[in-house]
Amino acid sequence: MGNLLKNFLLIYLICLCVSCAKEKVEVSEMLDIVPDNALTDEERGDGWMLLFNGIETDVWRAYLGDSFPDNWTVENGAIKCLGGDVDLIFYPVEFAEFELAFTWKIQEGGNSGLLYHIVEREDLPATYYTGPEYQVVDQSGFKTELDPLQSVAADYGMYAPTLKEVVKKSGEWNESRIIYKNTKVSYWLNGEKTVEFTPNSQDWLERREGGKWKDFPEYAKMKKGYIGLQAHGDTVWYKNIKIRML
């Protein structure tokens, strides 16, 4: 949304509130219009930090690389994957317990994901060898039927999501959130909780050792690591990526 339109909407809201006040209608609060890739004063006070400011990429680099890879770019304030298979990691800081929010959209039939607690070692060829994944996928337009453990907002390969009427079509922006504590983890999509689980519980251990990740001995073993964005050959956009430590 352009600055001109934002200003127009703000002026319109102010005029509307004044009009309501004249009619003795109480207005308790006004909607703050926050630009993309920015923090409010309240968020700063709560310890949030931006992982991407809409322009600069010097804090992102390829997994097992030393620079921002060619299959990623910046477009209209979003980090955009052009395809390929080179994942990104936010490398200045590793995170343990955290709350993470991000906005994304994806091409028709596209597949991607946001991963966390990634361990970077030469003997681990990809981010998913260690990092749990919040699944990002075109739920309604994927070329084959998705297994529940592959569905959007799943803990990929571990916990299937509960999806209500919050799944948007390809090309539309979604708001996602991960709240990770050692005692409980929850995933959110467009304001609705989709997944909740307890790391290292008996149920969690059985799923890890008996499912997709049984052949990945380092999967989710560490409770601290990098945040990463997955390249899965498709076009996907990410913005408003922000995090606070818990």
The 8 nearest C-alpha neighbors of each residue, nearest first, counted from 0:
[[1, 4, 2, 5, 3, 34, 35, 6],
 [2, 0, 4, 3, 5, 6, 34, 7],
 [3, 1, 5, 4, 6, 0, 7, 34],
 [2, 4, 6, 1, 5, 7, 0, 8],
 [3, 5, 7, 6, 1, 2, 8, 0],
 [6, 4, 2, 8, 7, 3, 9, 1],
 [7, 5, 9, 3, 4, 8, 2, 10],
 [6, 8, 4, 10, 5, 9, 11, 3],
 [9, 7, 11, 5, 6, 10, 4, 12],
 [8, 10, 6, 12, 11, 7, 5, 13],
 [11, 9, 13, 7, 12, 8, 6, 14],
 [10, 12, 8, 14, 9, 13, 15, 7],
 [13, 11, 15, 9, 10, 14, 8, 16],
 [12, 14, 10, 16, 15, 11, 17, 9],
 [15, 13, 17, 11, 16, 12, 18, 10],
 [14, 16, 12, 18, 13, 17, 11, 19],
 [17, 15, 19, 13, 18, 14, 20, 12],
 [18, 16, 20, 14, 19, 15, 13, 21],
 [17, 19, 15, 21, 16, 20, 14, 22],
 [20, 18, 16, 24, 22, 21, 17, 15],
 [21, 19, 23, 17, 24, 22, 18, 25],
 [20, 22, 18, 23, 19, 17, 24, 16],
 [21, 23, 19, 20, 24, 18, 25, 17],
 [24, 22, 20, 21, 25, 19, 18, 26],
 [25, 23, 19, 20, 22, 26, 21, 18],
 [24, 26, 20, 23, 27, 19, 16, 22],
 [25, 27, 28, 24, 16, 20, 19, 29],
 [28, 26, 25, 29, 24, 16, 30, 20],
 [27, 29, 26, 30, 31, 25, 16, 12],
 [30, 28, 31, 27, 26, 12, 16, 13],
 [29, 31, 32, 28, 12, 9, 33, 13],
 [32, 30, 33, 29, 9, 39, 28, 34],
 [31, 33, 30, 34, 5, 9, 8, 6],
 [32, 34, 31, 35, 37, 39, 38, 36],
 [35, 33, 37, 36, 32, 38, 0, 2],
 [34, 36, 37, 239, 33, 238, 76, 53],
 [35, 37, 239, 52, 53, 238, 34, 51],
 [36, 38, 35, 34, 39, 33, 52, 239],
 [39, 37, 42, 43, 40, 36, 49, 47],
 [38, 40, 42, 41, 43, 37, 33, 44],
 [39, 41, 43, 42, 44, 38, 45, 37],
 [40, 42, 44, 39, 43, 45, 38, 46],
 [43, 41, 45, 39, 44, 47, 40, 38],
 [44, 42, 40, 46, 47, 45, 41, 39],
 [43, 45, 41, 42, 46, 40, 47, 39],
 [44, 46, 42, 43, 47, 41, 243, 40],
 [45, 47, 43, 44, 243, 42, 48, 244],
 [48, 46, 243, 43, 242, 42, 45, 241],
 [49, 47, 242, 241, 243, 50, 46, 43],
 [50, 48, 241, 51, 240, 52, 242, 47],
 [49, 51, 240, 241, 48, 52, 89, 242],
 [52, 50, 49, 53, 240, 36, 55, 239],
 [51, 53, 36, 54, 55, 49, 50, 37],
 [54, 52, 76, 51, 36, 77, 55, 238],
 [55, 53, 52, 76, 56, 73, 51, 77],
 [54, 56, 57, 52, 53, 51, 58, 73],
 [55, 57, 59, 58, 54, 67, 51, 60],
 [56, 58, 59, 55, 67, 60, 66, 89],
 [59, 57, 56, 89, 90, 91, 60, 55],
 [60, 58, 89, 56, 57, 88, 90, 67],
 [61, 59, 67, 66, 87, 88, 65, 62],
 [60, 62, 64, 87, 68, 67, 86, 66],
 [61, 63, 64, 87, 86, 88, 60, 85],
 [64, 62, 61, 119, 65, 121, 120, 124],
 [65, 63, 61, 62, 66, 60, 67, 68],
 [64, 66, 60, 61, 63, 67, 62, 68],
 [67, 65, 60, 64, 61, 68, 59, 57],
 [66, 68, 60, 61, 59, 69, 56, 65],
 [69, 67, 70, 61, 71, 66, 60, 85],
 [70, 68, 71, 67, 72, 81, 85, 83],
 [69, 71, 81, 68, 83, 82, 80, 72],
 [72, 70, 80, 69, 79, 81, 68, 78],
 [71, 73, 79, 78, 80, 74, 70, 69],
 [74, 72, 78, 77, 79, 76, 75, 54],
 [75, 73, 77, 76, 79, 78, 72, 236],
 [76, 74, 77, 73, 53, 78, 54, 79],
 [75, 77, 53, 74, 54, 73, 238, 78],
 [78, 76, 238, 74, 237, 73, 75, 53],
 [77, 79, 73, 237, 236, 72, 238, 74],
 [80, 78, 236, 72, 71, 73, 235, 77],
 [79, 81, 71, 234, 235, 82, 70, 236],
 [80, 82, 234, 70, 71, 79, 233, 83],
 [83, 81, 232, 233, 80, 234, 70, 230],
 [82, 84, 232, 70, 85, 230, 231, 81],
 [83, 85, 230, 231, 232, 86, 82, 229],
 [86, 84, 230, 83, 61, 87, 62, 70],
 [85, 87, 229, 230, 62, 61, 228, 84],
 [88, 86, 61, 228, 227, 60, 62, 59],
 [87, 89, 227, 59, 90, 226, 60, 62],
 [90, 88, 59, 226, 58, 227, 225, 91],
 [89, 91, 88, 92, 59, 58, 225, 60],
 [92, 90, 89, 58, 93, 59, 225, 88],
 [93, 91, 90, 94, 225, 89, 224, 226],
 [94, 92, 224, 225, 223, 95, 91, 90],
 [93, 95, 223, 224, 225, 96, 92, 97],
 [94, 96, 223, 222, 97, 224, 93, 116],
 [97, 95, 180, 245, 179, 244, 94, 181],
 [98, 96, 244, 245, 179, 243, 178, 95],
 [97, 99, 178, 243, 242, 177, 179, 244],
 [98, 100, 242, 177, 176, 241, 97, 178],
 [101, 99, 176, 241, 175, 240, 242, 177],
 [100, 102, 240, 239, 175, 174, 238, 176],
 [101, 103, 174, 238, 173, 239, 237, 175],
 [104, 102, 237, 173, 236, 172, 238, 101],
 [103, 105, 172, 236, 170, 171, 235, 173],
 [104, 106, 235, 169, 170, 109, 234, 236],
 [107, 105, 109, 169, 234, 170, 108, 235],
 [106, 108, 169, 109, 140, 137, 105, 141],
 [109, 107, 141, 140, 137, 142, 106, 110],
 [110, 108, 106, 233, 107, 137, 136, 105],
 [109, 111, 136, 231, 135, 233, 137, 108],
 [112, 110, 135, 229, 231, 136, 230, 134],
 [111, 113, 135, 134, 229, 133, 132, 228],
 [112, 114, 228, 133, 132, 227, 229, 134],
 [115, 113, 132, 227, 130, 131, 226, 133],
 [114, 116, 226, 130, 117, 225, 131, 227],
 [224, 117, 115, 223, 130, 225, 222, 118],
 [118, 116, 130, 224, 225, 115, 129, 126],
 [117, 119, 224, 129, 120, 116, 225, 130],
 [118, 120, 117, 63, 123, 121, 62, 126],
 [121, 119, 123, 122, 118, 63, 124, 125],
 [120, 122, 123, 124, 119, 63, 125, 118],
 [121, 123, 120, 124, 119, 125, 128, 63],
 [122, 124, 120, 121, 125, 128, 119, 126],
 [125, 123, 122, 121, 126, 128, 120, 63],
 [126, 124, 127, 128, 123, 62, 86, 129],
 [125, 127, 128, 130, 117, 129, 62, 124],
 [126, 128, 130, 129, 125, 131, 132, 114],
 [129, 127, 218, 126, 125, 215, 123, 130],
 [130, 128, 218, 127, 219, 217, 117, 118],
 [129, 131, 117, 127, 116, 115, 114, 219],
 [132, 130, 114, 115, 219, 127, 129, 154],
 [133, 131, 114, 155, 113, 154, 134, 112],
 [132, 134, 154, 113, 112, 152, 153, 114],
 [133, 135, 112, 152, 151, 153, 155, 132],
 [136, 134, 112, 111, 151, 110, 152, 133],
 [135, 137, 110, 151, 138, 109, 111, 134],
 [138, 136, 108, 140, 109, 141, 169, 139],
 [137, 139, 136, 140, 141, 151, 150, 166],
 [140, 138, 137, 141, 168, 108, 169, 166],
 [139, 141, 108, 137, 107, 138, 142, 169],
 [140, 142, 108, 137, 143, 139, 138, 109],
 [141, 143, 108, 140, 144, 145, 109, 139],
 [144, 142, 141, 145, 140, 108, 146, 139],
 [145, 143, 146, 141, 142, 138, 139, 140],
 [146, 144, 149, 150, 143, 147, 141, 138],
 [145, 147, 149, 148, 150, 144, 159, 156],
 [148, 146, 159, 150, 149, 145, 160, 153],
 [147, 149, 159, 156, 146, 155, 150, 158],
 [150, 148, 146, 147, 155, 145, 156, 153],
 [151, 149, 147, 153, 148, 145, 152, 138],
 [150, 152, 134, 135, 136, 153, 138, 149],
 [151, 153, 134, 133, 160, 150, 193, 188],
 [154, 152, 160, 159, 155, 134, 151, 150],
 [153, 155, 158, 133, 157, 132, 156, 134],
 [156, 154, 153, 132, 157, 148, 149, 134],
 [155, 157, 148, 211, 154, 158, 149, 210],
 [156, 158, 155, 154, 206, 148, 159, 207],
 [159, 157, 154, 148, 153, 156, 160, 155],
 [160, 158, 148, 153, 147, 154, 161, 157],
 [161, 159, 193, 153, 194, 162, 152, 158],
 [160, 162, 193, 163, 194, 159, 192, 153],
 [163, 161, 160, 193, 164, 165, 166, 191],
 [162, 164, 165, 161, 166, 191, 193, 192],
 [165, 163, 166, 162, 167, 191, 189, 161],
 [164, 166, 163, 189, 167, 162, 188, 191],
 [167, 165, 164, 168, 162, 163, 138, 188],
 [166, 168, 171, 165, 169, 173, 172, 138],
 [169, 167, 171, 170, 139, 166, 137, 138],
 [170, 168, 107, 106, 105, 171, 137, 104],
 [169, 171, 104, 105, 106, 168, 172, 107],
 [172, 170, 169, 104, 168, 167, 173, 105],
 [171, 173, 104, 103, 102, 170, 174, 167],
 [174, 172, 103, 102, 189, 104, 175, 171],
 [173, 175, 102, 189, 188, 101, 103, 172],
 [176, 174, 188, 101, 187, 100, 102, 189],
 [175, 177, 100, 187, 99, 186, 101, 178],
 [178, 176, 186, 99, 98, 185, 179, 187],
 [177, 179, 98, 185, 184, 97, 99, 186],
 [180, 178, 184, 97, 96, 177, 98, 183],
 [181, 179, 96, 183, 182, 184, 178, 97],
 [180, 182, 183, 198, 179, 96, 184, 197],
 [181, 183, 180, 197, 198, 184, 179, 196],
 [184, 182, 197, 180, 181, 196, 179, 198],
 [185, 183, 179, 196, 195, 178, 180, 197],
 [184, 186, 195, 178, 194, 177, 196, 179],
 [187, 185, 177, 194, 193, 176, 192, 178],
 [186, 188, 192, 176, 191, 193, 175, 190],
 [189, 187, 175, 191, 190, 174, 192, 152],
 [190, 188, 174, 191, 165, 173, 175, 187],
 [189, 191, 188, 187, 192, 174, 175, 165],
 [192, 190, 188, 187, 189, 193, 165, 163],
 [191, 193, 187, 186, 194, 188, 190, 185],
 [194, 192, 160, 161, 187, 186, 162, 191],
 [195, 193, 186, 160, 185, 192, 161, 153],
 [194, 196, 185, 184, 186, 193, 183, 197],
 [197, 195, 184, 183, 198, 185, 194, 203],
 [196, 198, 183, 200, 182, 184, 199, 203],
 [199, 197, 200, 203, 181, 196, 183, 182],
 [200, 198, 203, 204, 197, 201, 202, 181],
 [199, 201, 203, 202, 198, 197, 204, 196],
 [202, 200, 204, 203, 205, 199, 206, 198],
 [201, 203, 205, 200, 204, 206, 199, 197],
 [202, 204, 200, 206, 201, 205, 199, 198],
 [205, 203, 207, 201, 206, 202, 199, 208],
 [206, 204, 202, 208, 207, 203, 209, 201],
 [205, 207, 203, 209, 204, 210, 208, 157],
 [208, 206, 204, 212, 205, 209, 210, 213],
 [207, 209, 213, 205, 206, 210, 204, 212],
 [210, 208, 206, 207, 205, 213, 211, 212],
 [209, 211, 206, 212, 207, 213, 208, 156],
 [212, 210, 213, 156, 209, 207, 214, 157],
 [211, 213, 215, 214, 207, 210, 208, 218],
 [212, 214, 208, 215, 209, 210, 211, 207],
 [213, 215, 212, 216, 211, 208, 210, 218],
 [216, 214, 212, 218, 213, 217, 128, 129],
 [215, 217, 218, 214, 213, 212, 220, 128],
 [218, 216, 129, 220, 215, 219, 128, 221],
 [217, 219, 129, 128, 220, 215, 216, 130],
 [220, 218, 129, 221, 130, 131, 217, 116],
 [219, 221, 218, 217, 222, 129, 216, 130],
 [222, 220, 223, 219, 116, 224, 118, 129],
 [221, 223, 95, 116, 220, 224, 219, 181],
 [222, 224, 95, 116, 94, 221, 93, 225],
 [116, 225, 223, 93, 117, 94, 118, 115],
 [224, 226, 117, 93, 116, 115, 89, 227],
 [225, 227, 115, 89, 88, 114, 117, 116],
 [228, 226, 88, 114, 87, 113, 115, 89],
 [229, 227, 113, 87, 86, 112, 114, 88],
 [228, 230, 86, 112, 111, 113, 231, 227],
 [231, 229, 84, 86, 85, 232, 111, 83],
 [230, 232, 84, 111, 233, 110, 229, 83],
 [231, 233, 82, 83, 230, 84, 234, 81],
 [234, 232, 82, 109, 231, 110, 235, 81],
 [233, 235, 81, 80, 106, 82, 105, 109],
 [236, 234, 105, 80, 79, 104, 106, 233],
 [235, 237, 79, 104, 103, 78, 77, 105],
 [238, 236, 103, 78, 77, 102, 79, 235],
 [237, 239, 77, 102, 240, 101, 78, 103],
 [240, 238, 36, 101, 102, 35, 241, 51],
 [241, 239, 101, 238, 50, 100, 51, 49],
 [242, 240, 49, 100, 48, 50, 99, 239],
 [243, 241, 99, 47, 48, 98, 100, 49],
 [242, 244, 47, 98, 46, 97, 48, 245],
 [243, 245, 97, 96, 98, 242, 94, 46],
 [244, 97, 96, 243, 98, 180, 95, 179]]
